Each structure stands twice: as structure tokens, then as C-alpha cells.
Amino acid sequence: MAARRFLVKGRVQGVGFRYFVVQAAWRCGVVGTVRNLPTGAVEVIAEGALDKLAALRLELAQGPAFSRVTTVEEQEMQATHRYTDFEISY
């Protein structure tokens, strides 16, 4: 199991991006969490197989219809195995 922190920038708040991420994570078969940051970016912490994390990154780069993703930064992390589902953090 691998883990990644994705920092998604652009027009990604107020456009349903977190809900999109939850659906994308379910489709890709990864667990973790997503939250809005005060900077205007969206942070995604995801754990799963490397190919599934790569699939999630592709979906994050596309985003939902009303978003405009400019960058997706990716950082390797140590898997914590604490997630059992994918959820929105507030």
C-alpha cells in the first residue's frame, strides 16, 4: 500500500470539487480524505495501490465540470492504514 498527498490548485473551491474527489476515489479504489485549505487549494490524502493512486491523480487533474485545475502537486507519504473509506474533512 502506498500513500500520496495531492495539492490541487486553480478554481477548485465552491465548485463541488471535494464531492467530485470522493466519487473519483471510490471509482479508483483508494481510501483517504479531502479538504479545502485556507489558501484556496484542495488537499487530498490518499492510500492505495500505486496504479490506483495514478488513476486518481489523472481524475484530479481533470476535475468536475465547473472547476479549472491549474496544477496538481504530488508528494509521497508513508501509508498510515488508518482510513477505511474516503471522506471529506472539514
N, CA, C and O atoms as CSV, one atom per row, in Angstrom:
chain,resi,resn,atom,element,x,y,z
A,1,MET,N,N,0.851,-1.181,0.000
A,1,MET,CA,C,0.000,0.000,0.000
A,1,MET,C,C,0.893,1.239,0.000
A,1,MET,O,O,1.868,1.322,0.746
A,2,ALA,N,N,0.538,2.192,-0.849
A,2,ALA,CA,C,1.272,3.449,-0.964
A,2,ALA,C,C,0.356,4.585,-0.526
A,2,ALA,O,O,-0.852,4.403,-0.376
A,3,ALA,N,N,0.949,5.758,-0.322
A,3,ALA,CA,C,0.168,6.930,0.075
A,3,ALA,C,C,0.716,8.160,-0.641
A,3,ALA,O,O,1.917,8.279,-0.888
A,4,ARG,N,N,-0.189,9.059,-0.962
A,4,ARG,CA,C,0.182,10.307,-1.620
A,4,ARG,C,C,-0.614,11.465,-1.035
A,4,ARG,O,O,-1.758,11.313,-0.606
A,5,ARG,N,N,0.031,12.628,-1.032
A,5,ARG,CA,C,-0.654,13.885,-0.716
A,5,ARG,C,C,-0.685,14.672,-2.011
A,5,ARG,O,O,0.357,14.969,-2.596
A,6,PHE,N,N,-1.879,15.005,-2.453
A,6,PHE,CA,C,-2.058,15.817,-3.646
A,6,PHE,C,C,-2.528,17.194,-3.223
A,6,PHE,O,O,-3.431,17.320,-2.396
A,7,LEU,N,N,-1.926,18.213,-3.780
A,7,LEU,CA,C,-2.346,19.587,-3.552
A,7,LEU,C,C,-2.843,20.110,-4.894
A,7,LEU,O,O,-2.062,20.306,-5.826
A,8,VAL,N,N,-4.150,20.333,-4.980
A,8,VAL,CA,C,-4.783,20.725,-6.239
A,8,VAL,C,C,-5.055,22.224,-6.197
A,8,VAL,O,O,-5.692,22.726,-5.271
A,9,LYS,N,N,-4.562,22.931,-7.216
A,9,LYS,CA,C,-4.699,24.389,-7.263
A,9,LYS,C,C,-5.459,24.808,-8.510
A,9,LYS,O,O,-5.501,24.087,-9.508
A,10,GLY,N,N,-6.053,25.980,-8.431
A,10,GLY,CA,C,-6.846,26.536,-9.519
A,10,GLY,C,C,-8.190,26.970,-8.960
A,10,GLY,O,O,-8.292,27.352,-7.795
A,11,ARG,N,N,-9.218,26.909,-9.793
A,11,ARG,CA,C,-10.577,27.191,-9.312
A,11,ARG,C,C,-11.162,25.866,-8.843
A,11,ARG,O,O,-11.841,25.163,-9.591
A,12,VAL,N,N,-10.879,25.543,-7.570
A,12,VAL,CA,C,-11.224,24.213,-7.046
A,12,VAL,C,C,-12.045,24.285,-5.755
A,12,VAL,O,O,-12.332,23.252,-5.151
A,13,GLN,N,N,-12.418,25.473,-5.335
A,13,GLN,CA,C,-13.301,25.604,-4.172
A,13,GLN,C,C,-14.595,26.264,-4.619
A,13,GLN,O,O,-14.591,27.172,-5.451
A,14,GLY,N,N,-15.703,25.793,-4.055
A,14,GLY,CA,C,-17.001,26.343,-4.408
A,14,GLY,C,C,-17.567,25.797,-5.708
A,14,GLY,O,O,-18.518,26.353,-6.256
A,15,VAL,N,N,-16.982,24.704,-6.206
A,15,VAL,CA,C,-17.432,24.114,-7.476
A,15,VAL,C,C,-17.741,22.616,-7.333
A,15,VAL,O,O,-17.844,21.906,-8.333
A,16,GLY,N,N,-17.887,22.142,-6.093
A,16,GLY,CA,C,-18.182,20.727,-5.865
A,16,GLY,C,C,-16.969,19.822,-5.987
A,16,GLY,O,O,-17.107,18.616,-6.197
A,17,PHE,N,N,-15.785,20.400,-5.857
A,17,PHE,CA,C,-14.564,19.626,-6.072
A,17,PHE,C,C,-14.394,18.515,-5.045
A,17,PHE,O,O,-14.023,17.400,-5.412
A,18,ARG,N,N,-14.654,18.785,-3.777
A,18,ARG,CA,C,-14.473,17.742,-2.754
A,18,ARG,C,C,-15.405,16.562,-2.994
A,18,ARG,O,O,-15.008,15.411,-2.814
A,19,TYR,N,N,-16.628,16.837,-3.396
A,19,TYR,CA,C,-17.573,15.745,-3.678
A,19,TYR,C,C,-17.130,14.958,-4.903
A,19,TYR,O,O,-17.279,13.737,-4.953
A,20,PHE,N,N,-16.589,15.658,-5.884
A,20,PHE,CA,C,-16.024,15.008,-7.060
A,20,PHE,C,C,-14.884,14.077,-6.655
A,20,PHE,O,O,-14.789,12.956,-7.155
A,21,VAL,N,N,-14.016,14.539,-5.747
A,21,VAL,CA,C,-12.873,13.736,-5.301
A,21,VAL,C,C,-13.348,12.458,-4.605
A,21,VAL,O,O,-12.787,11.386,-4.829
A,22,VAL,N,N,-14.370,12.567,-3.771
A,22,VAL,CA,C,-14.900,11.374,-3.095
A,22,VAL,C,C,-15.362,10.351,-4.127
A,22,VAL,O,O,-15.034,9.170,-4.016
A,23,GLN,N,N,-16.113,10.791,-5.120
A,23,GLN,CA,C,-16.592,9.875,-6.165
A,23,GLN,C,C,-15.429,9.287,-6.959
A,23,GLN,O,O,-15.424,8.095,-7.267
A,24,ALA,N,N,-14.445,10.122,-7.291
A,24,ALA,CA,C,-13.273,9.651,-8.041
A,24,ALA,C,C,-12.486,8.625,-7.228
A,24,ALA,O,O,-12.015,7.625,-7.770
A,25,ALA,N,N,-12.347,8.874,-5.940
A,25,ALA,CA,C,-11.617,7.943,-5.073
A,25,ALA,C,C,-12.327,6.599,-5.008
A,25,ALA,O,O,-11.683,5.551,-5.037
A,26,TRP,N,N,-13.650,6.627,-4.922
A,26,TRP,CA,C,-14.410,5.370,-4.911
A,26,TRP,C,C,-14.208,4.622,-6.222
A,26,TRP,O,O,-14.000,3.408,-6.223
A,27,ARG,N,N,-14.270,5.353,-7.353
A,27,ARG,CA,C,-14.065,4.720,-8.662
A,27,ARG,C,C,-12.676,4.108,-8.771
A,27,ARG,O,O,-12.506,3.029,-9.338
A,28,CYS,N,N,-11.682,4.807,-8.223
A,28,CYS,CA,C,-10.290,4.354,-8.328
A,28,CYS,C,C,-9.930,3.312,-7.277
A,28,CYS,O,O,-8.906,2.640,-7.398
A,29,GLY,N,N,-10.755,3.172,-6.256
A,29,GLY,CA,C,-10.491,2.172,-5.227
A,29,GLY,C,C,-9.431,2.567,-4.220
A,29,GLY,O,O,-8.637,1.730,-3.789
A,30,VAL,N,N,-9.411,3.853,-3.838
A,30,VAL,CA,C,-8.468,4.319,-2.820
A,30,VAL,C,C,-9.240,4.854,-1.619
A,30,VAL,O,O,-10.423,5.176,-1.722
A,31,VAL,N,N,-8.562,4.944,-0.491
A,31,VAL,CA,C,-9.149,5.485,0.735
A,31,VAL,C,C,-8.374,6.723,1.141
A,31,VAL,O,O,-7.242,6.930,0.703
A,32,GLY,N,N,-8.997,7.561,1.994
A,32,GLY,CA,C,-8.309,8.754,2.462
A,32,GLY,C,C,-9.265,9.866,2.799
A,32,GLY,O,O,-10.374,9.632,3.280
A,33,THR,N,N,-8.819,11.102,2.536
A,33,THR,CA,C,-9.600,12.273,2.914
A,33,THR,C,C,-9.295,13.437,1.979
A,33,THR,O,O,-8.245,13.483,1.340
A,34,VAL,N,N,-10.240,14.380,1.913
A,34,VAL,CA,C,-10.067,15.586,1.111
A,34,VAL,C,C,-10.564,16.769,1.931
A,34,VAL,O,O,-11.529,16.648,2.685
A,35,ARG,N,N,-9.895,17.922,1.778
A,35,ARG,CA,C,-10.336,19.125,2.491
A,35,ARG,C,C,-9.901,20.373,1.741
A,35,ARG,O,O,-8.908,20.372,1.014
A,36,ASN,N,N,-10.672,21.438,1.939
A,36,ASN,CA,C,-10.299,22.754,1.427
A,36,ASN,C,C,-9.245,23.350,2.342
A,36,ASN,O,O,-9.298,23.170,3.559
A,37,LEU,N,N,-8.301,24.049,1.767
A,37,LEU,CA,C,-7.290,24.758,2.548
A,37,LEU,C,C,-7.571,26.252,2.497
A,37,LEU,O,O,-8.177,26.732,1.539
A,38,PRO,N,N,-7.140,26.998,3.518
A,38,PRO,CA,C,-7.353,28.450,3.530
A,38,PRO,C,C,-6.697,29.166,2.348
A,38,PRO,O,O,-7.077,30.290,2.018
A,39,THR,N,N,-5.725,28.529,1.715
A,39,THR,CA,C,-5.019,29.134,0.580
A,39,THR,C,C,-5.840,29.108,-0.702
A,39,THR,O,O,-5.469,29.747,-1.687
A,40,GLY,N,N,-6.959,28.371,-0.701
A,40,GLY,CA,C,-7.769,28.225,-1.899
A,40,GLY,C,C,-7.517,26.918,-2.623
A,40,GLY,O,O,-8.215,26.589,-3.582
A,41,ALA,N,N,-6.523,26.172,-2.168
A,41,ALA,CA,C,-6.217,24.867,-2.761
A,41,ALA,C,C,-7.052,23.783,-2.077
A,41,ALA,O,O,-7.691,24.026,-1.053
A,42,VAL,N,N,-7.033,22.595,-2.657
A,42,VAL,CA,C,-7.681,21.431,-2.069
A,42,VAL,C,C,-6.600,20.383,-1.796
A,42,VAL,O,O,-5.793,20.069,-2.670
A,43,GLU,N,N,-6.596,19.848,-0.575
A,43,GLU,CA,C,-5.630,18.824,-0.187
A,43,GLU,C,C,-6.310,17.459,-0.209
A,43,GLU,O,O,-7.391,17.279,0.351
A,44,VAL,N,N,-5.659,16.503,-0.865
A,44,VAL,CA,C,-6.155,15.139,-0.942
A,44,VAL,C,C,-5.082,14.222,-0.369
A,44,VAL,O,O,-3.943,14.222,-0.837
A,45,ILE,N,N,-5.450,13.440,0.647
A,45,ILE,CA,C,-4.575,12.403,1.181
A,45,ILE,C,C,-5.193,11.080,0.764
A,45,ILE,O,O,-6.345,10.802,1.098
A,46,ALA,N,N,-4.443,10.263,0.039
A,46,ALA,CA,C,-4.995,9.015,-0.479
A,46,ALA,C,C,-4.032,7.864,-0.251
A,46,ALA,O,O,-2.815,8.032,-0.328
A,47,GLU,N,N,-4.590,6.693,0.031
A,47,GLU,CA,C,-3.817,5.470,0.206
A,47,GLU,C,C,-4.401,4.383,-0.678
A,47,GLU,O,O,-5.618,4.243,-0.796
A,48,GLY,N,N,-3.513,3.615,-1.295
A,48,GLY,CA,C,-3.945,2.519,-2.154
A,48,GLY,C,C,-2.774,2.026,-2.987
A,48,GLY,O,O,-1.627,2.413,-2.764
A,49,ALA,N,N,-3.075,1.176,-3.938
A,49,ALA,CA,C,-2.050,0.664,-4.846
A,49,ALA,C,C,-1.557,1.807,-5.745
A,49,ALA,O,O,-2.297,2.748,-6.032
A,50,LEU,N,N,-0.306,1.707,-6.178
A,50,LEU,CA,C,0.292,2.775,-6.990
A,50,LEU,C,C,-0.501,3.060,-8.257
A,50,LEU,O,O,-0.674,4.224,-8.618
A,51,ASP,N,N,-0.984,2.034,-8.939
A,51,ASP,CA,C,-1.740,2.267,-10.168
A,51,ASP,C,C,-3.061,2.974,-9.885
A,51,ASP,O,O,-3.532,3.766,-10.701
A,52,LYS,N,N,-3.659,2.690,-8.732
A,52,LYS,CA,C,-4.916,3.340,-8.363
A,52,LYS,C,C,-4.690,4.798,-7.970
A,52,LYS,O,O,-5.527,5.657,-8.251
A,53,LEU,N,N,-3.566,5.075,-7.323
A,53,LEU,CA,C,-3.225,6.462,-6.992
A,53,LEU,C,C,-2.928,7.258,-8.260
A,53,LEU,O,O,-3.267,8.438,-8.346
A,54,ALA,N,N,-2.302,6.623,-9.235
A,54,ALA,CA,C,-2.026,7.293,-10.509
A,54,ALA,C,C,-3.339,7.609,-11.234
A,54,ALA,O,O,-3.473,8.670,-11.844
A,55,ALA,N,N,-4.296,6.695,-11.165
A,55,ALA,CA,C,-5.606,6.933,-11.785
A,55,ALA,C,C,-6.324,8.093,-11.095
A,55,ALA,O,O,-6.966,8.914,-11.752
A,56,LEU,N,N,-6.212,8.153,-9.770
A,56,LEU,CA,C,-6.824,9.267,-9.036
A,56,LEU,C,C,-6.187,10.584,-9.442
A,56,LEU,O,O,-6.893,11.576,-9.624
A,57,ARG,N,N,-4.874,10.619,-9.589
A,57,ARG,CA,C,-4.186,11.853,-9.983
A,57,ARG,C,C,-4.707,12.357,-11.328
A,57,ARG,O,O,-4.897,13.560,-11.511
A,58,LEU,N,N,-4.934,11.455,-12.254
A,58,LEU,CA,C,-5.480,11.851,-13.557
A,58,LEU,C,C,-6.862,12.480,-13.408
A,58,LEU,O,O,-7.172,13.478,-14.058
A,59,GLU,N,N,-7.687,11.890,-12.549
A,59,GLU,CA,C,-9.028,12.455,-12.320
A,59,GLU,C,C,-8.946,13.814,-11.634
A,59,GLU,O,O,-9.715,14.719,-11.960
A,60,LEU,N,N,-8.018,13.967,-10.684
A,60,LEU,CA,C,-7.851,15.250,-10.006
A,60,LEU,C,C,-7.449,16.337,-10.999
A,60,LEU,O,O,-7.911,17.473,-10.896
A,61,ALA,N,N,-6.603,15.998,-11.947
A,61,ALA,CA,C,-6.148,16.973,-12.941
A,61,ALA,C,C,-7.289,17.433,-13.842
A,61,ALA,O,O,-7.266,18.550,-14.358
A,62,GLN,N,N,-8.280,16.578,-14.029
A,62,GLN,CA,C,-9.434,16.955,-14.858
A,62,GLN,C,C,-10.447,17.747,-14.043
A,62,GLN,O,O,-10.895,18.807,-14.479
A,63,GLY,N,N,-10.815,17.245,-12.861
A,63,GLY,CA,C,-11.769,17.938,-12.001
A,63,GLY,C,C,-13.185,17.896,-12.540
A,63,GLY,O,O,-13.418,17.413,-13.648
A,64,PRO,N,N,-14.143,18.405,-11.751
A,64,PRO,CA,C,-15.536,18.444,-12.203
A,64,PRO,C,C,-15.754,19.567,-13.224
A,64,PRO,O,O,-14.862,20.375,-13.482
A,65,ALA,N,N,-16.943,19.596,-13.788
A,65,ALA,CA,C,-17.259,20.500,-14.903
A,65,ALA,C,C,-16.964,21.973,-14.630
A,65,ALA,O,O,-16.447,22.654,-15.516
A,66,PHE,N,N,-17.268,22.485,-13.450
A,66,PHE,CA,C,-17.132,23.919,-13.209
A,66,PHE,C,C,-15.795,24.314,-12.584
A,66,PHE,O,O,-15.587,25.479,-12.246
A,67,SER,N,N,-14.897,23.356,-12.430
A,67,SER,CA,C,-13.580,23.672,-11.871
A,67,SER,C,C,-12.605,24.006,-12.998
A,67,SER,O,O,-12.886,23.791,-14.177
A,68,ARG,N,N,-11.455,24.535,-12.599
A,68,ARG,CA,C,-10.354,24.757,-13.528
A,68,ARG,C,C,-9.072,24.447,-12.769
A,68,ARG,O,O,-8.566,25.289,-12.028
A,69,VAL,N,N,-8.553,23.256,-12.949
A,69,VAL,CA,C,-7.335,22.828,-12.257
A,69,VAL,C,C,-6.136,23.366,-13.017
A,69,VAL,O,O,-6.000,23.149,-14.221
A,70,THR,N,N,-5.263,24.074,-12.299
A,70,THR,CA,C,-4.050,24.589,-12.936
A,70,THR,C,C,-2.847,23.713,-12.623
A,70,THR,O,O,-1.983,23.520,-13.478
A,71,THR,N,N,-2.781,23.178,-11.399
A,71,THR,CA,C,-1.673,22.283,-11.039
A,71,THR,C,C,-2.140,21.237,-10.038
A,71,THR,O,O,-3.055,21.460,-9.245
A,72,VAL,N,N,-1.480,20.095,-10.104
A,72,VAL,CA,C,-1.651,19.042,-9.101
A,72,VAL,C,C,-0.251,18.676,-8.621
A,72,VAL,O,O,0.523,18.049,-9.345
A,73,GLU,N,N,0.060,19.074,-7.400
A,73,GLU,CA,C,1.350,18.727,-6.810
A,73,GLU,C,C,1.193,17.393,-6.087
A,73,GLU,O,O,0.178,17.147,-5.435
A,74,GLU,N,N,2.192,16.546,-6.203
A,74,GLU,CA,C,2.127,15.217,-5.602
A,74,GLU,C,C,3.319,14.997,-4.685
A,74,GLU,O,O,4.461,15.278,-5.049
A,75,GLN,N,N,3.041,14.493,-3.500
A,75,GLN,CA,C,4.086,14.224,-2.511
A,75,GLN,C,C,3.901,12.806,-1.990
A,75,GLN,O,O,2.804,12.426,-1.581
A,76,GLU,N,N,4.965,12.032,-2.006
A,76,GLU,CA,C,4.920,10.677,-1.470
A,76,GLU,C,C,4.843,10.738,0.051
A,76,GLU,O,O,5.499,11.558,0.694
A,77,MET,N,N,4.023,9.846,0.610
A,77,MET,CA,C,3.862,9.782,2.066
A,77,MET,C,C,3.977,8.328,2.522
A,77,MET,O,O,3.943,7.398,1.716
A,78,GLN,N,N,4.111,8.164,3.814
A,78,GLN,CA,C,4.074,6.837,4.417
A,78,GLN,C,C,2.608,6.469,4.659
A,78,GLN,O,O,1.862,7.256,5.243
A,79,ALA,N,N,2.195,5.293,4.219
A,79,ALA,CA,C,0.811,4.853,4.445
A,79,ALA,C,C,0.562,4.664,5.936
A,79,ALA,O,O,1.391,4.098,6.649
A,80,THR,N,N,-0.593,5.147,6.399
A,80,THR,CA,C,-0.935,5.038,7.820
A,80,THR,C,C,-1.881,3.874,8.094
A,80,THR,O,O,-1.972,3.398,9.226
A,81,HIS,N,N,-2.581,3.416,7.065
A,81,HIS,CA,C,-3.573,2.331,7.188
A,81,HIS,C,C,-4.707,2.692,8.144
A,81,HIS,O,O,-5.387,1.802,8.655
A,82,ARG,N,N,-4.919,3.966,8.389
A,82,ARG,CA,C,-5.981,4.367,9.318
A,82,ARG,C,C,-7.302,4.639,8.613
A,82,ARG,O,O,-8.342,4.731,9.266
A,83,TYR,N,N,-7.279,4.768,7.291
A,83,TYR,CA,C,-8.500,5.063,6.547
A,83,TYR,C,C,-9.186,3.766,6.114
A,83,TYR,O,O,-8.532,2.809,5.700
A,84,THR,N,N,-10.510,3.756,6.219
A,84,THR,CA,C,-11.289,2.614,5.758
A,84,THR,C,C,-12.219,3.006,4.607
A,84,THR,O,O,-12.828,2.140,3.978
A,85,ASP,N,N,-12.327,4.290,4.337
A,85,ASP,CA,C,-13.196,4.822,3.296
A,85,ASP,C,C,-12.582,6.131,2.825
A,85,ASP,O,O,-11.478,6.481,3.241
A,86,PHE,N,N,-13.275,6.848,1.974
A,86,PHE,CA,C,-12.813,8.160,1.553
A,86,PHE,C,C,-13.828,9.180,2.028
A,86,PHE,O,O,-15.023,9.041,1.765
A,87,GLU,N,N,-13.361,10.207,2.727
A,87,GLU,CA,C,-14.292,11.154,3.344
A,87,GLU,C,C,-13.821,12.591,3.189
A,87,GLU,O,O,-12.652,12.860,2.909
A,88,ILE,N,N,-14.761,13.498,3.378
A,88,ILE,CA,C,-14.469,14.926,3.368
A,88,ILE,C,C,-14.160,15.363,4.794
A,88,ILE,O,O,-14.925,15.076,5.714
A,89,SER,N,N,-13.054,16.049,4.976
A,89,SER,CA,C,-12.696,16.621,6.276
A,89,SER,C,C,-13.073,18.096,6.269
A,89,SER,O,O,-12.890,18.789,5.268
A,90,TYR,N,N,-13.588,18.559,7.371
A,90,TYR,CA,C,-13.994,19.974,7.470
A,90,TYR,C,C,-13.118,20.721,8.427
A,90,TYR,O,O,-13.313,21.919,8.635
